């Protein structure tokens, strides 16, 4: 069982930056990967970025070159650095964890709102 808590969302101007943080607790040993999802108004939830246990990262095409996912194992934290933000990045961002032995994202945070004004 993993508990996740996001923070760092807010209101930012187009072209600005934010860093989202996710604190993990509980059965951290069971995590095989961490990721960030987002869901904008009237849109489906999409997987934005992932980082595997081995450090491999993936990004959705729309954020490549602008967003960076990273982790700090000593602090049980994962981050999403978001630069050159656009209004279309406006969404609720969710931290998620994938458990060892599965291909599903079974643990979720409460979400943090990111709003980018034009």
TALINKA-V97037 format. One record per residue. RES is the residue in three letters. SS is DSSP state (a for helix, b for strand, c for the rest). BURIAL is + if it has 16 or more other C-alpha atoms within 10 Angstrom, else -. Layout:
res->RES ss->SS burial->BURIAL
res->RES ss->SS burial->BURIAL
This chain:
res->UNK ss->c burial->-
res->UNK ss->b burial->+
res->UNK ss->b burial->+
res->UNK ss->b burial->+
res->UNK ss->b burial->+
res->UNK ss->b burial->+
res->UNK ss->b burial->+
res->UNK ss->c burial->-
res->UNK ss->c burial->+
res->UNK ss->b burial->-
res->UNK ss->b burial->-
res->UNK ss->b burial->+
res->UNK ss->b burial->-
res->UNK ss->c burial->+
res->UNK ss->c burial->-
res->UNK ss->c burial->-
res->UNK ss->c burial->+
res->UNK ss->b burial->+
res->UNK ss->b burial->+
res->UNK ss->b burial->+
res->UNK ss->b burial->+
res->UNK ss->b burial->+
res->UNK ss->b burial->+
res->UNK ss->b burial->+
res->UNK ss->b burial->-
res->UNK ss->b burial->-
res->UNK ss->c burial->-
res->UNK ss->a burial->-
res->UNK ss->a burial->-
res->UNK ss->a burial->-
res->UNK ss->b burial->+
res->UNK ss->b burial->+
res->UNK ss->b burial->+
res->UNK ss->b burial->+
res->UNK ss->b burial->+
res->UNK ss->b burial->+
res->UNK ss->b burial->+
res->UNK ss->b burial->+
res->UNK ss->b burial->+
res->UNK ss->c burial->+
res->UNK ss->c burial->-
res->UNK ss->c burial->-
res->UNK ss->c burial->-
res->UNK ss->c burial->-
res->UNK ss->c burial->-
res->UNK ss->b burial->-
res->UNK ss->b burial->+
res->UNK ss->b burial->+
res->UNK ss->b burial->+
res->UNK ss->b burial->+
res->UNK ss->b burial->+
res->UNK ss->b burial->+
res->UNK ss->c burial->-
res->UNK ss->c burial->-
res->UNK ss->c burial->-
res->UNK ss->c burial->-
res->UNK ss->b burial->+
res->UNK ss->b burial->+
res->UNK ss->b burial->+
res->UNK ss->c burial->-
res->UNK ss->a burial->-
res->UNK ss->a burial->-
res->UNK ss->a burial->+
res->UNK ss->c burial->-
res->UNK ss->c burial->-
res->UNK ss->c burial->-
res->UNK ss->b burial->+
res->UNK ss->b burial->+
res->UNK ss->b burial->+
res->UNK ss->b burial->+
res->UNK ss->b burial->+
res->UNK ss->b burial->-
res->UNK ss->a burial->-
res->UNK ss->a burial->-
res->UNK ss->a burial->-
res->UNK ss->c burial->-
res->UNK ss->b burial->+
res->UNK ss->b burial->+
res->UNK ss->b burial->+
res->UNK ss->b burial->+
res->UNK ss->b burial->-
res->UNK ss->b burial->+
res->UNK ss->c burial->+
res->UNK ss->c burial->-
res->UNK ss->c burial->+
res->UNK ss->c burial->+
res->UNK ss->a burial->-
res->UNK ss->a burial->-
res->UNK ss->a burial->+
res->UNK ss->c burial->+
res->UNK ss->b burial->+
res->UNK ss->b burial->+
res->UNK ss->b burial->+
res->UNK ss->b burial->+
res->UNK ss->b burial->+
res->UNK ss->b burial->+
res->UNK ss->b burial->+
res->UNK ss->b burial->+
res->UNK ss->b burial->+
res->UNK ss->c burial->-
res->UNK ss->c burial->-
res->UNK ss->c burial->-
res->UNK ss->c burial->-
res->UNK ss->c burial->-
res->UNK ss->b burial->+
res->UNK ss->b burial->-
res->UNK ss->b burial->+
res->UNK ss->b burial->+
res->UNK ss->c burial->+
res->UNK ss->c burial->-
res->UNK ss->c burial->+
res->UNK ss->b burial->+
res->UNK ss->b burial->+
res->UNK ss->b burial->+
res->UNK ss->b burial->+
res->UNK ss->b burial->+
res->UNK ss->b burial->+
res->UNK ss->c burial->-
